[in-house]
């Protein structure tokens, strides 16, 4: 997977991995269609940070979900 390329497939891949790593229960709330390529770099930054870290506190998880929410299409 070449994440340097902005694509809908890469957005879907990153969101799937984020949901998996964070064990998000309501995964349906975070859908690839909620994001566009305009916010790709920000999403990629979040993805890379999450993949580097082993575990997350409740506060960190809440902050990540809030940040993802702020990247959603309006």
Secondary structure, 3 states (H helix, E strand, C coil): CCCCCCCHHHHHHHHHHHHHHHCCCCHHHCCHHHCCHHHHHHHHHHHHHHHHCCCCCHHHHHHHHHHHHHHCCC
